[in-house]
Amino acid sequence: MTNQRAYNFNAGPSALPLEVLEKAQQEIVNFQGAGMSIMEMSHRSANYEEVHNSAIARLRKLFSIPENYEVLFLQGGASLQFTMVPMNFLSEGQKASYVLTGSWSEKALKEAKLFGTPVEAASTKENKYRNIPALSEIGFNADDAYVHVTSNNTIYGTQWKEFPETGDVPLVADMSSDILSRPVDVSKFGIIYAGAQKNLGPSGVTVVIIRKDLLEKANTNIPTMLKYTTHADSNSLYNTPPTFGIYMLGEVLRWVEEKGGLEAIEKQNVEKAKVIYDVIDNSNGFFTGHATEDSRSLMNITFRVADEELEKQFLAEAKAAGFVGLNGHRSVGGCRASTYNAVPFEACQALANFMLDFQRKHQ
């Protein structure tokens, strides 16, 4: 068995910081001298409570979350949030506006139709989701329950650069694939939710950041476990939380702090993406990006190779060379390099060099 780390470009679950994995390895059998793993501890114990609360505190500080927001650790992924948001905030006959920018926003809209009357505020489906709509194209009403956006689209490789101003209508964002990749003004949003398995930690934890005044307006005649108030009132400890995932999330947040916070992380992400986008842009059409330049994601770089046979060869040779996860999503094909926070610059440079070599051989 080799100790060589793969060049991991998986879209999720995705790369975790090596330093975090090594620390977890050291602590996994005997956490802080307790004689047991964090996975074996009661979620009511003082040791675990410290892990839990420090993860919340770190997220608050790093993401500059205002005091009038709750931070929740839930389960079920962003996919459960597609249901929980309308179940809590959309009543029968009430409208909510959804901006369609890819498959995940389509799924969120589908779930909302079970509870109220959601409408498309804007969509780029006709353009094969190659871009984010202009803010001027987004239409919503003052009496909408909320406006929903997906901040980064993993399948199509697009990302919002700025968000709509929605006034008194709460803005809800699925930030699963770009949370903590850059600073964000949390106060613009009523709800932010994100599955952990891209930038926050391993799969199994879902972070929800929700404005406290919204909790007071939430529907009450719904199942206990699907009420945000249930989890807010119990500090996300109503039932057994994913303790190991929350421990890992806390350590990833510590790693982000040590890297210099979100400004430093964003700078690195820009540099990482640029090396790969530069190869695509300078390839004279040998590689073609899916997303329009103004909507390109820093997290998911989607592209095609000159022809189908060469693309198959490219992916096969890349796999043999130690690159993992470069196949595009099964629904669209092509190639995709996911360059989340924990993917090192060296991996992105290695991919860029591999792409250049492949082009030289086959052009």
C-alpha positions in Angstrom: 0.0 0.0 0.0 1.3 3.4 -0.9 1.2 6.6 1.2 0.9 8.7 -1.9 -2.2 10.8 -1.7 -4.4 10.9 -4.8 -5.2 14.0 -6.7 -8.7 14.1 -5.4 -11.1 16.2 -7.5 -14.3 14.4 -6.3 -17.4 16.5 -6.3 -18.6 15.2 -2.9 -17.8 13.5 -0.6 -14.6 15.3 -1.5 -11.1 16.1 -0.3 -10.5 16.8 3.4 -7.4 18.6 4.7 -4.5 16.2 5.3 -3.7 17.9 8.6 -7.3 17.3 9.8 -7.2 13.6 8.8 -3.9 13.1 10.6 -5.2 14.8 13.8 -8.3 12.6 13.7 -6.1 9.6 13.2 -4.2 10.4 16.3 -7.3 11.0 18.4 -9.7 8.4 17.1 -8.9 5.7 19.7 -8.4 7.9 22.7 -10.0 11.3 22.5 -8.3 13.8 24.9 -7.4 11.1 27.4 -10.9 9.9 27.8 -10.0 6.3 27.1 -12.5 6.2 24.2 -13.2 7.6 20.8 -15.3 10.6 20.1 -17.6 8.2 18.3 -18.1 6.2 21.5 -19.0 9.1 23.8 -22.4 10.2 24.9 -23.6 13.2 23.1 -24.7 14.5 26.6 -21.1 14.3 27.9 -19.0 17.3 28.8 -16.3 16.3 26.4 -18.7 16.1 23.5 -20.5 19.2 24.5 -17.2 21.2 24.2 -16.6 19.8 20.7 -20.2 20.7 19.7 -20.2 24.2 21.0 -16.8 25.1 19.8 -17.7 24.0 16.3 -20.7 26.4 16.4 -18.6 29.2 17.8 -15.9 28.7 15.2 -18.5 28.7 12.4 -20.0 31.9 13.8 -16.6 33.6 13.9 -15.3 32.5 10.6 -18.5 33.2 8.6 -19.3 36.4 10.6 -22.7 35.1 11.5 -24.7 37.8 13.4 -26.2 37.2 16.8 -29.8 37.1 15.5 -29.1 33.8 13.7 -29.2 30.3 15.0 -26.6 27.7 13.8 -28.0 24.2 13.6 -26.4 20.9 12.9 -28.9 18.6 11.2 -28.9 15.4 9.2 -30.5 14.4 5.9 -28.3 16.5 3.6 -29.4 19.5 1.5 -31.9 17.2 0.0 -33.9 17.1 3.2 -33.7 20.9 3.4 -35.5 21.0 0.0 -38.4 19.7 2.0 -37.9 21.4 5.4 -37.8 24.9 4.0 -41.2 24.8 2.4 -42.7 22.6 5.1 -41.8 25.2 7.7 -42.4 28.4 5.7 -44.7 27.8 2.8 -48.4 27.3 3.4 -51.0 26.0 0.9 -51.8 28.7 -1.7 -48.8 30.8 -0.7 -46.1 31.6 -3.2 -42.3 31.3 -3.1 -39.9 32.2 -5.8 -37.2 29.7 -7.0 -34.3 30.7 -9.3 -33.4 27.7 -11.5 -29.7 27.3 -12.2 -29.3 23.6 -12.3 -30.5 20.2 -11.2 -30.4 20.8 -7.4 -32.6 24.0 -7.7 -35.0 21.9 -9.9 -35.2 19.3 -7.1 -35.8 22.0 -4.5 -38.6 23.5 -6.6 -40.2 20.0 -7.0 -40.3 19.5 -3.2 -41.8 22.9 -2.6 -44.7 22.1 -4.9 -45.9 19.6 -2.2 -46.6 22.5 0.2 -47.6 25.7 -1.6 -47.4 27.4 -5.0 -43.7 28.0 -5.8 -42.9 29.8 -9.1 -39.9 30.2 -11.2 -38.4 33.6 -10.6 -35.8 33.1 -13.3 -34.2 30.2 -15.2 -31.2 29.5 -17.4 -32.4 26.0 -18.4 -32.8 27.0 -22.1 -29.1 27.9 -22.1 -28.3 24.5 -20.7 -27.5 26.1 -17.3 -24.3 27.7 -18.7 -24.8 30.9 -16.7 -26.4 32.6 -13.7 -29.3 34.9 -14.5 -28.7 38.6 -14.3 -30.1 40.1 -11.2 -32.4 42.3 -13.3 -34.0 39.1 -14.7 -35.1 37.8 -11.3 -38.8 38.5 -10.6 -40.4 38.0 -7.2 -43.3 39.4 -5.3 -43.4 41.3 -2.0 -45.8 38.7 -0.6 -43.6 35.7 -1.4 -42.8 33.5 1.5 -39.1 33.5 0.4 -36.8 33.6 -2.6 -34.6 30.5 -3.1 -31.3 30.3 -4.9 -28.5 27.7 -5.2 -25.2 29.6 -4.8 -23.0 27.2 -6.7 -24.0 24.5 -9.2 -21.8 21.5 -9.0 -23.1 19.7 -12.1 -22.8 22.7 -14.5 -19.9 24.6 -12.9 -21.6 28.0 -12.3 -21.6 30.2 -9.2 -23.4 33.4 -8.1 -21.0 36.3 -7.9 -23.5 38.6 -6.2 -26.9 37.8 -4.7 -30.3 39.5 -5.3 -31.6 42.1 -2.9 -34.9 40.8 -1.7 -35.9 43.4 0.9 -38.4 42.1 3.4 -38.7 38.7 1.5 -36.3 36.2 3.1 -33.6 35.0 0.8 -32.9 31.3 1.2 -29.7 29.8 -0.2 -28.4 26.3 -0.7 -24.7 26.8 -0.3 -23.7 23.2 -0.1 -20.9 23.4 -2.6 -19.3 26.8 -1.9 -19.9 27.6 1.8 -16.7 28.9 3.4 -15.0 29.2 0.1 -15.3 33.1 0.3 -16.7 35.7 2.6 -20.5 36.2 2.4 -22.7 38.8 4.0 -24.9 36.4 6.0 -27.3 39.3 7.0 -28.6 39.3 3.4 -30.1 35.8 3.9 -33.0 34.5 5.9 -31.7 30.9 5.7 -28.4 29.4 4.5 -28.1 25.6 4.4 -25.3 23.3 3.3 -24.4 19.7 3.3 -21.0 19.3 4.9 -19.3 17.0 2.3 -17.8 19.6 0.1 -16.0 22.3 2.2 -17.1 21.6 5.8 -16.2 18.0 6.6 -17.4 14.5 5.9 -20.9 13.6 4.8 -23.6 13.2 7.4 -23.8 16.8 8.8 -26.0 19.5 7.4 -25.4 23.1 8.6 -28.4 25.4 8.7 -28.0 29.1 9.5 -31.4 30.7 10.2 -32.6 34.1 11.3 -34.3 33.9 14.7 -37.4 36.0 13.7 -38.2 33.4 11.0 -38.4 30.7 13.6 -41.3 32.6 15.3 -43.2 32.5 12.0 -42.7 28.9 11.1 -45.5 26.4 10.6 -46.2 24.4 13.8 -48.4 21.6 12.6 -45.6 19.5 11.2 -43.6 16.5 12.5 -41.3 17.3 15.5 -38.1 16.3 13.8 -38.8 18.5 10.8 -39.4 21.7 12.8 -36.4 24.0 12.8 -37.6 25.2 16.3 -37.1 21.7 17.7 -33.4 21.9 16.9 -32.9 25.5 17.7 -34.5 25.0 21.1 -32.2 22.1 21.9 -28.9 23.4 20.5 -29.1 20.6 17.8 -29.1 18.0 20.6 -32.8 17.0 20.5 -31.7 13.5 19.4 -28.3 11.9 18.8 -26.4 14.2 16.4 -23.7 12.9 14.0 -21.0 13.3 16.6 -18.0 12.3 14.6 -19.0 14.4 11.7 -19.4 17.5 13.9 -16.0 16.8 15.5 -14.5 16.7 12.0 -16.4 19.8 11.0 -14.9 21.6 14.0 -11.4 20.5 13.0 -11.9 21.7 9.4 -13.0 25.1 10.7 -9.9 25.2 12.9 -7.8 24.4 9.7 -9.5 27.3 7.9 -8.7 29.6 10.8 -5.0 28.5 10.6 -5.0 29.2 6.9 -5.9 32.8 7.5 -9.7 32.8 7.3 -12.0 33.2 4.4 -10.2 36.0 2.7 -7.0 33.9 2.5 -9.1 30.8 1.4 -10.8 32.8 -1.3 -7.5 34.0 -2.7 -6.2 30.4 -2.8 -9.3 29.3 -4.5 -9.0 31.9 -7.2 -5.4 30.9 -7.9 -6.3 27.2 -8.0 -9.1 27.7 -10.5 -7.2 30.1 -12.6 -4.5 27.5 -13.5 -7.0 25.1 -14.9 -9.3 27.7 -16.6 -6.1 29.2 -18.2 -5.4 25.9 -19.9 -9.0 25.6 -21.2 -9.0 29.2 -22.4 -5.6 28.9 -24.2 -6.3 25.5 -25.8 -7.8 26.9 -29.1 -10.9 24.8 -28.6 -9.2 21.5 -27.6 -10.8 22.0 -24.2 -14.1 23.9 -23.9 -15.6 25.1 -20.7 -19.4 24.6 -20.1 -20.0 27.8 -18.0 -19.9 31.3 -19.5 -16.9 33.2 -18.2 -18.9 35.6 -16.0 -20.6 32.7 -14.2 -17.7 30.3 -13.7 -17.5 28.5 -10.5 -14.3 28.5 -8.4 -15.4 25.2 -6.9 -16.4 23.0 -9.9 -14.6 23.4 -13.3 -16.7 21.8 -16.0 -15.3 21.2 -19.5 -15.3 18.9 -22.6 -12.4 17.5 -24.6 -12.3 18.0 -28.4 -14.2 14.9 -29.3 -15.9 12.0 -27.5 -13.2 9.4 -28.1 -10.4 11.7 -27.0 -12.5 12.6 -23.9 -12.8 8.9 -23.0 -9.0 8.6 -23.5 -8.3 11.7 -21.4 -10.4 10.5 -18.5 -8.8 7.0 -18.7 -5.2 8.4 -18.8 -6.0 10.9 -16.0 -7.2 8.1 -13.8 -4.1 6.0 -14.5 -2.0 9.1 -13.6 -3.6 9.3 -10.1 -6.3 11.9 -10.8 -9.6 10.9 -9.1 -13.1 12.2 -9.7 -12.7 14.0 -13.1 -15.7 12.4 -14.7 -18.6 14.9 -15.2 -21.9 14.2 -13.4 -23.7 11.1 -14.9 -26.6 13.4 -16.1 -24.4 15.5 -18.4 -21.1 13.7 -19.0 -17.9 15.5 -19.8 -15.2 16.4 -17.3 -15.3 18.1 -14.0 -12.6 19.1 -11.6 -13.9 20.0 -8.1 -11.4 22.3 -6.5 -12.8 22.7 -3.0 -10.9 24.4 -0.1 -9.0 21.2 0.8 -7.7 20.5 -2.7 -4.1 21.8 -2.7 -2.8 24.2 -5.3 -0.3 21.4 -6.2 -3.1 19.1 -7.4 -4.5 21.9 -9.6 -1.1 22.6 -11.1 -0.6 18.9 -11.7 -3.9 18.6 -13.5 -3.1 21.7 -15.6 0.2 20.2 -16.6 -1.5 16.9 -17.4 -4.0 18.7 -19.6 -1.3 20.6 -21.5 0.7 17.3 -22.1 -2.4 15.6 -23.3 -3.2 18.4 -25.7 0.3 18.4 -27.1 0.1 14.6 -27.8 -3.3 14.7 -29.5 -3.8 18.0 -31.2 
